[in-house]
Structures are given as C-alpha cells and as structure tokens.
Amino acid sequence: MANMILRPALVVMGMTLFLPAHAADITEILQQALESDAVYQEAVSANLAVQEAEPLARAVLLPDVNLQANTSANDLHGSGAGTGGY
C-alpha cells in the first residue's frame, strides 16, 4: 500500500529535478490558460466579429465617392523634329 503511494511521488520528484527552474507569476499562468482555452478563444473571436460587423454595416449606408484626375500638356513652342525650326 505504501509502495503505491510512494512510487508516483518519487516519479514526480524525479521529473522535477530535470525541469528548468522557472518561477511563473499568476499573470503568466492566467495568460497561458486563456490561450489554451478553446471556449474562451471562441468567445473572443465572436466578439471581434460583432465589433467588425458594425463598421461594415455602416459602410453600406455611406455614399460611394470616386475621384479621378488627368493632366496633359502641349508643347507649342518646341524645337522638336518636324517643326522646321520656325
């Protein structure tokens, strides 16, 4: 009976000897737990989708504005080919 309790305790103690010593504070532990929680991640994604839906819905109601511009120039006093130098 004592062997059944002692053996897992020795295994855990042996495993901790080979792990690097790292003191994690409560914020790191909470962040890691939230990152690995699928339900929490689903809620975050749903919240982001709702936040993005509002500007998209508003954009449909706004007018569509387009602007185009062109420039051109004519050289009437040039000395290019075909002008005869006049």
GROMACS elastic network, one bead per residue, 0.5 to 0.9 nm:
[ bonds ]
;  ai    aj funct       b0    kb
    1     4     6  0.52754   500
    1     5     6  0.68293   500
    1     6     6  0.87556   500
    2     5     6  0.52993   500
    2     6     6  0.59562   500
    2     7     6  0.84968   500
    3     7     6  0.58355   500
    3     8     6  0.89028   500
    4     7     6  0.56848   500
    4     8     6  0.72228   500
    5     8     6  0.61401   500
    5     9     6  0.67009   500
    6     9     6  0.52160   500
    6    10     6  0.61643   500
    6    11     6  0.87267   500
    7    10     6  0.51724   500
    7    11     6  0.62823   500
    7    12     6  0.87753   500
    8    12     6  0.61916   500
    8    13     6  0.85329   500
    9    12     6  0.52245   500
    9    13     6  0.61478   500
    9    14     6  0.85408   500
   10    13     6  0.50244   500
   10    14     6  0.59727   500
   10    15     6  0.85314   500
   11    14     6  0.50697   500
   11    15     6  0.61648   500
   11    16     6  0.87078   500
   12    15     6  0.51153   500
   12    16     6  0.63103   500
   12    17     6  0.88749   500
   13    16     6  0.52409   500
   13    17     6  0.66011   500
   14    17     6  0.53310   500
   14    18     6  0.71615   500
   15    18     6  0.56048   500
   15    19     6  0.66549   500
   16    19     6  0.51536   500
   16    20     6  0.80384   500
   16    21     6  0.86169   500
   17    20     6  0.79300   500
   17    21     6  0.88444   500
   18    21     6  0.89884   500
   19    22     6  0.86815   500
   24    27     6  0.80895   500
   24    28     6  0.61263   500
   24    29     6  0.66672   500
   25    28     6  0.55740   500
   25    29     6  0.65104   500
   25    30     6  0.88061   500
   26    29     6  0.50920   500
   26    30     6  0.60402   500
   26    31     6  0.85262   500
   27    30     6  0.50583   500
   27    31     6  0.60292   500
   27    32     6  0.85626   500
   28    31     6  0.50916   500
   28    32     6  0.61475   500
   28    33     6  0.85259   500
   29    32     6  0.52338   500
   29    33     6  0.61469   500
   29    34     6  0.86583   500
   30    33     6  0.50446   500
   30    34     6  0.61382   500
   30    35     6  0.85902   500
   31    34     6  0.51622   500
   31    35     6  0.61323   500
   31    36     6  0.86881   500
   32    35     6  0.51204   500
   32    36     6  0.62990   500
   32    37     6  0.86552   500
   33    36     6  0.53284   500
   33    37     6  0.61474   500
   34    37     6  0.51047   500
   34    38     6  0.82521   500
   34    40     6  0.65191   500
   34    41     6  0.75208   500
   35    38     6  0.78441   500
   35    40     6  0.79789   500
   35    41     6  0.70604   500
   36    40     6  0.84706   500
   36    41     6  0.80105   500
   37    40     6  0.54152   500
   37    41     6  0.63066   500
   37    42     6  0.87303   500
   38    41     6  0.50622   500
   38    42     6  0.60861   500
   38    43     6  0.86508   500
   39    42     6  0.51084   500
   39    43     6  0.63311   500
   39    44     6  0.87592   500
   40    43     6  0.50998   500
   40    44     6  0.62519   500
   40    45     6  0.86844   500
   41    44     6  0.50392   500
   41    45     6  0.61776   500
   41    46     6  0.85787   500
   42    45     6  0.51461   500
   42    46     6  0.61465   500
   42    47     6  0.85968   500
   43    46     6  0.50692   500
   43    47     6  0.61163   500
   43    48     6  0.86544   500
   44    47     6  0.51107   500
   44    48     6  0.62684   500
   44    49     6  0.86809   500
   45    48     6  0.51248   500
   45    49     6  0.61994   500
   45    50     6  0.87255   500
   46    49     6  0.50678   500
   46    50     6  0.63127   500
   46    51     6  0.87133   500
   47    50     6  0.51835   500
   47    51     6  0.62681   500
   47    52     6  0.86843   500
   48    51     6  0.50511   500
   48    52     6  0.61522   500
   48    53     6  0.85921   500
   49    52     6  0.51265   500
   49    53     6  0.61065   500
   50    53     6  0.50915   500
   50    54     6  0.68460   500
   51    54     6  0.59048   500
   51    55     6  0.76679   500
   52    55     6  0.59447   500
   52    56     6  0.65687   500
   52    57     6  0.88982   500
   53    56     6  0.51428   500
   53    57     6  0.60824   500
   53    58     6  0.86354   500
   54    57     6  0.51826   500
   54    58     6  0.62315   500
   54    59     6  0.86347   500
   55    58     6  0.50002   500
   55    59     6  0.60344   500
   55    60     6  0.88451   500
   56    59     6  0.50746   500
   56    60     6  0.66985   500
   57    60     6  0.55108   500
   57    61     6  0.71875   500
   58    61     6  0.53930   500
   58    62     6  0.66800   500
   59    62     6  0.52186   500
   59    63     6  0.82253   500
   60    63     6  0.79542   500
   60    64     6  0.89571   500
   75    78     6  0.56039   500
   78    81     6  0.89935   500
   78    83     6  0.78515   500
   78    85     6  0.87623   500
   79    82     6  0.84447   500
   79    83     6  0.64272   500
   79    84     6  0.79939   500
   79    85     6  0.60717   500
   79    86     6  0.82176   500
   80    83     6  0.61945   500
   80    84     6  0.84870   500
   80    85     6  0.81756   500
   81    84     6  0.73233   500
   81    85     6  0.85569   500
   82    85     6  0.81970   500
   83    86     6  0.65761   500
